[in-house]
Every structure is written in structure tokens, then in C-alpha cells.
Amino acid sequence: MAQRELSIVLSGFGGQGLLFAGKVIAQAGLLEERYVSWLPSYGPEMRGGTASCSVVLSDDPVGSPLVTTPNVLIAMNQPSVDKFIDTVSEGGLVLVDSSMVQDMPARDGVTICEVPATKLADENGFKTLANIILTGKLFAETEFCDKQTLLDAVAKCVPPKKQELLEPNLKALELGMQQ
């Protein structure tokens, strides 16, 4: 895909870290001094309910932070695939956590990458980092920023009081880049 103008929807269950992944992507854009928007959306409950966020990375001012026709969808569960698959623009990219999505519908005109992110996270001791594995895959597919910028964005988004999580996040990111 190698595209730098991205309108992304990240979606899944609350607690899967989608808002954090969106923040990392947005932070990478900020570090490269691009125009960025990050808009979270929660279902009725945060953890276990639905959560999604829209991220726009652009070289031009962002007209609206709401992404209704994404050119990238990151879906971490079946309801997210069902809800958003038909909204992805022609030529777009769909990244799916195949550990959590059993019924991937056919969709012409988009590239679909199925990554068993939750399974990979469990097998590698990153229980809660399937979101970052998919962020690594997004980077591998689009190169939306410089690699060092992405590593710096992860470091900036991991809070100082949780620095022990930085190394696992960086390893999960690399794992995703290899998928």
C-alpha cells in the first residue's frame, strides 16, 4: 500500500487497547509534524463494550476528525468487521485479528491481512498487546512514518509510571512488522 495519507478506524472490544494503538499512530504523525486527528468512541461500557477510534494522518489540514470512509480498518473482533468492512474505500487495507474473527466476509477492492494477533500475543508473553502487534503490521504494510519515529511514538505513549511496559510494547511492534 505504501500510503502516507491515512484515514484509519480501529475497532474492537473495550480493553483491547485500540485507543492506545490509535494514540501511538497519531503520536507518530505529530512527531513527523503532520496534520493529525485522534477521535475515540466508546460503547455503553468501556471494558468489554465496543470501542473504536478514528485517526487521520495527513500532509494537509484535517477537515473532520470523524472517519466515515476509512482507507484502513483495524478490526479486533467480529462485530467490528461486520460493522465497518463495507465502509473501507476502494484500494483500502483491512487488518483483522484472525484469533478473534471467525467469519471474514469476502470484500472486493481491498487488501485483507489476517493476523492471529491475540494468539501471537499470548504465545509471546504479551497478553494484552495484540493491538500493538497489529500496529506493527500496519507499519509493515503502509510505512506511514519512519520506523524510528514509530519506536519513539511508542516510548512517548507509555506513561512514565509504566516504563516496564515499554520493552514488551517494542517487541510486540517488531513481531507485528514480521507478520
N, C-alpha and C positions, 0 to 999 in steps of 0.2 A: 504493500500500500504506500509506504514512504510518503506520507502526507503530513504536513505541518499544521494545516488549518483543521482543527478537530472540534466537533460538537459531540460530546460524549454523554451517554446516560449509563450510570452504574446502578444496578438494581438487585435486590435480594431481600433476605430476612434481616430485620434489625439485629444487630450484634455480630454480623458477618464482616464488619469493618469497611463497608462501602464508602461511608462518608470520609473515613481516614484515607482510603485509597484515592478518592477524589481530591482530597486536600493535598496529597503528595503530588498528583498530576498538576494541580493548579499552582502549587509552590514551585514546581519546575518551570512552569511558564513565567511566573513572577521573577525567578532568578535570571531568566533569559530576557527580562524586560519586555515581555509580550503583553498583549491585552488578554485579560483572564476574567472569567466569572466562575463562581462555585456556588451552586444553589442546592441546599439539602431539602429533602422532603420526607416526612415521616408518616407512617400509617397511624392507626389509633394507639398502638403501644409501640414503644421504641424497640425493646429487645423482644424478638420473636414476631413482631408485627412486620409490616413492609417498610422498607427504607429504600430511598433512591437519592441520587443526586445528579445534577446536570453540571457538566464542566465544559467551558468553551475556552480554547486556546486559539488566539488569532493574532495576525500581524496588523489587523485593523481594529478600530473600536468595536466593542461588542454591543449590538443593538438591543438584545434581550438576553437575560440570563436563563430564561426558560428554553430548554431544548425540546422541540416537538418532533423534529425530523433529524435524529442523530445520524452522523456518519460512522459512529462507533457505538456499539452496545456491549456492555459487560454485564452478563446475566448470571447470577449465582444461585438461582433456583427456578423451578418450573413455572411458578406464577409470573416471574419476571420475563421469561422467554415468551410465554403466552401473551402477556400484555404489550410487550414492546417490539417483538420481532418484525411485525408488519410496518413499523414506523421508521425503520432504518432505510436511509436513502440508497438509491441505486449506486452500486460500486462501494458500498459501505462494508464495514467489518463487524462481525459478531463474535465475541469471545464468551464461551459458555463453560461453566464449571460442570463438566460431564459427570462428576461424582454426585451432583445434586439434581441434574436434569436427566430424566429417563426418556422423555419423548421429545426429541428435537425435530420440529417440523421442517420440511423442505422449504427453501426460500431461494428463488432465483435472483440473480443480480447482486448478491452479497457474498463475501467470503466468510465462511463459518469455521472457526477454530474451536474444537472441543478439547479442553484441557481438564484432566481429573484433579483440579486444584486442591479440593478438600482432602482427597486421598493422598496426594503428594505432600501436603502439609502435615498430615498425620504420620506418614511414613518417615518424614524427615525431622520430626520433633518440633514442628512449627504449628501446633494445633490450631491456632487462631489466625494464621497468616495466608490462607487461601487467597484473600484479597490482594495481597502483595505479590503472590505468585502470578496472578492474572495481570497485575500492573507490569510486571516484568515481561509477560507475553505481549502486552500492548506495546511496550517499548520495542521488543524484537520485531514486531510486525510494522510499526509506523515510524520508529525513530523520531518521536515527537519532540525530542530535545537531545542535547548532548548527554552521553552516558554519565559523565562526571556530574553534570547538573542534576540528573535524577538521583544519584547517590547523595549529593548534597541536600536535595529536597527531602529525602527520607530522614537524613540526620537532623534537619531543621524541624520536621514534623513530630519526631519522637520527643516527648516532653523531657526536660532535664531530670525530673524525679523518676523517670522510667528508662534511663540510659542503658540498663541491662537488656532492653528490648531492641536496641539499635543493631547489634550484630546479627541476631536472628532475622530481623527485617531485611538486612542487606543480603543475607544468604538466601532468603526466600525470593527476593528480587532476582538474584542471579539464577536461581532454579527456574523461575518463570521465563527468563531470557533464553534458556536452553530448550524450552519445550517447542 
